[in-house]
Amino acid sequence: MRDETTLHFPQINRGYDATFRNGRLSLGLVVPIAQYGASPVPDMTGHVDRVKLAETLGFKAVWLRDVPFNVPSFGDAGQMFDPFTYLGFLAGQTTDIALGVSSIILPLRHPAHVAKAAATADVLSGGRLILGVASGDRPEEYPAMNANFEGRAQAFRDSFDYIRAMGESVPKIANGFGGVAAPIDMLPKPAGSRLPLLITGSSRQSPDWIAENGDGWMTYPRPGIAQNRALNDWRHNLARLGQPPKPVLQPLYIDVAVDPDEPPSPIHLGFRSGHRPLLRYLKQLEDIGVNHVALNLRFSTGSIEATLTQLAEHVLPAFQEGK
């Protein structure tokens, strides 16, 4: 394993600090924590109880998604609930687990609303919000909101800058989304030093812009050599630009078999296997510098509760403090 434990990530808020440790990997879950491989729309029965179970078992974070429309070509309606409303609800139902979004589609929302809602969720949760942001990958949503799909790169940057400015003690910003200057202010301020903003994929931005502006990078699963190369490039860019170490996270679809040694077989953006091959794979991701994996159980064939318990017994202990 790469020894970078002395190079700490910046401390931002309680959720970010507990989820990301340099040189180590932690595990979270994509919400809904449910099986719905045969349909784009999940059954949300028991959704809160499963989030509470995830917290009790020791998962570090749960991750919501921003899916305003059920787009058939996309094939996944996510958790269906508005992410900010759901964040506020989960803040009142949990105490320690980080509440993440992967990711808010910035060009489709006014950044004043994003900044206000995100800071509110952060304060209400006691500093547990981790805000992923993206430019959007579903073209059908843009005409539905009378937004310019081709202009989403600039809109993403303008929105990002606006949200950052709203967290300052004296906000000042002027761009395509509007202008704010004293004596106008936005309240509440984030619970931590700022909102942790993690950028998904490229979001139509250059690698240098992402390294300089983001508090971390959400990337996609790749074959081992390709993922190692991508993470090496990320760390090289940070160092070249004089930036501190920043975390990397990725999703992973899994189906945990009853046989602990069942070898991996591919599923969409992941694999089915016993818990021992899964653990070995996650350790490999830790070795190349992935700091967090958001497990998605959509294609699970076993019961969700049994799978969570199996993961907590056989996989989570390898990534706990002191291991």
Buried (B, 14 or more C-beta within 10 A) or exposed (E): EEEBEEEBBBEBBBBBBBBBBBBBBBBBBBBBBBBBBEEBEBEBEBBEEBBBBBBEBBBBBBBBBBBBEEBEEBEBBBBBBBBBEBBBBBBEEBEBBBBBBBBBBBBBBEBBEBBBBBBBBBBBBBBBBBBBBBBBEBEEBBEEEEBEBEBBBBBBBBBBBBBBBBBBEEBEBEBEBEEBEEEEEBEEBBBBBBBBBBBBBBBBBEBEBBBBBBBBBBBEBEEEEEBBEBBEEBBEBBEEEEBEBBBBBBBBBBBBBEEBEBEBEEBEBBBBBBBBBBBEBBBBBBBBBBBBBBBBBBBBBBEBEEBBEBBBEBBBEBBEEEE
